[in-house]
Structures are given as structure tokens and as C-alpha cells.
């Protein structure tokens, strides 16, 4: 099964996706009501961490997939699959908003890893987009390992710049 076939299957059978991405914000809302003002304490912060990881990983993947489809494949936004490309992002934003009302993200264990994942994927997409638009590969005859080292170096510089800007 290819990735395209998997996305087609998910689009044709949306019940599982719909249930998954509706249960997570509902659980966050329910936890917010039950643990009002106690989100920074031990059982709640781990539940919030689980919910954040469960919704952010598919949400980040959906953002990266959408950016790839629109910028690199030149796909139309009108052809976006609502269940594969839009629902995970909406559910992620909704869940993060609900959790943010009850607890600061500083208390959530592992939230810095999700932020680091966002930064890494954004940096890679930006570097891929710049390389695609400048056609640098057509003019430079570098060995592959040198090109990989340049990309990794730019990625590290980009991540350090973002972390210093945010911190």
C-alpha cells in the first residue's frame, strides 16, 4: 500500500478519522472541567501530554503534507481532502486551545519536543522550497555528501536562530 492509496482509503472511510479527531478535543475539554485549576499537577499534566502528542503528530504531518502538495506538486487548495488535510489541523488547534486554557505549556512534559519537531519540519520545508526555487542543483556540481552537509549545517543554523529568537 502506497501513501497515496492510504490517504485515499482514509478519505473513503472517514469514520475512524472523524472519531479519533473528535475524541481528543472532547477528552481535553472533559479533563479541563474535571481538573479545573489542577492542570499542572501530576495526573493531569501527563494526560495533557498524551493528548498533545496524539493530536500534534498527525496535525504536523497534515501541515507538512499540505505544504508539500501546494508548493511542490502545485496542487489546488480546492482539491484538499477535508478528512486528511484539514481535520487533523483543526483538531490540533482546538485541542491546544482547550489545554492552554487550563494549564501553561511549560508544565506539560515533552512539549518542548513537539516545538522542536515543528521547528525542524519548518526549516526542512523552507530549505527544500529555496532549493527548488533557486535551481541550485542545476548550477553546482557537488558530491552528494557535501550537499547533505551543507543542508544539515543550514538546518542547525536555522534551528539555533529560531530558538534564540523564541527564548
QUIWO-V849498 format. One record per residue. RES is the residue in one small letter. PSI is psi in whole degrees, -180 to 180 (999 if undefined). OMEGA is omega in whole degrees, 0 to 359 (* if undefined). Layout:
RES_PSI_OMEGA, RES_PSI_OMEGA
This chain:
x_127_178, x_169_178, x_-38_178, x_-42_178, x_-37_178, x_-44_178, x_-37_176, x_-42_179, x_-45_179, x_-37_178, x_-32_179, x_-24_180, x_73_188, x_-6_185, x_-42_181, x_-46_179, x_-44_180, x_-44_179, x_-46_182, x_-48_185, x_-4_171, x_-30_180, x_-38_184, x_-51_178, x_-33_177, x_-40_177, x_-41_177, x_-40_178, x_-44_179, x_-42_178, x_-34_178, x_-37_178, x_-41_184, x_-37_183, x_44_183, x_121_178, x_-1_180, x_20_184, x_-23_180, x_-7_181, x_165_192, x_-55_185, x_-34_184, x_-40_183, x_-30_177, x_-33_174, x_-43_178, x_-39_178, x_-43_178, x_-45_180, x_-40_180, x_-45_179, x_-38_182, x_-28_182, x_-30_184, x_-36_181, x_-50_174, x_-33_178, x_-43_178, x_-41_178, x_-40_179, x_-39_177, x_-47_180, x_-41_178, x_-42_180, x_-43_178, x_-43_178, x_-46_181, x_-41_185, x_-37_184, x_-40_187, x_-37_177, x_-6_181, x_39_179, x_157_179, x_144_178, x_-23_179, x_-18_180, x_12_180, x_136_178, x_120_185, x_-36_184, x_-29_183, x_-36_185, x_-29_187, x_-46_183, x_-45_178, x_-35_181, x_-45_179, x_-43_179, x_-39_179, x_-48_180, x_-41_179, x_-45_180, x_-45_179, x_-38_177, x_-41_179, x_-45_181, x_-38_181, x_-29_178, x_-25_185, x_-28_185, x_148_175, x_144_180, x_-15_177, x_-27_181, x_-12_182, x_120_179, x_132_178, x_-1_181, x_-29_177, x_-28_177, x_-38_177, x_-41_178, x_-42_178, x_-38_177, x_-43_177, x_-47_183, x_-43_180, x_-47_181, x_-41_178, x_-42_180, x_-41_180, x_-42_179, x_-41_179, x_-44_178, x_-40_177, x_-41_180, x_-44_179, x_-41_178, x_-37_179, x_-41_183, x_-32_183, x_-13_181, x_41_183, x_-25_182, x_-24_181, x_-25_185, x_-21_186, x_130_177, x_82_179, x_151_171, x_155_185, x_-40_181, x_-34_178, x_-40_178, x_-41_178, x_-42_178, x_-38_177, x_-45_180, x_-43_178, x_-40_177, x_-45_177, x_-37_178, x_-44_178, x_-42_178, x_-43_180, x_-44_180, x_-42_179, x_-40_178, x_-42_179, x_-44_181, x_-38_179, x_-32_178, x_-42_182, x_-40_185, x_999_*
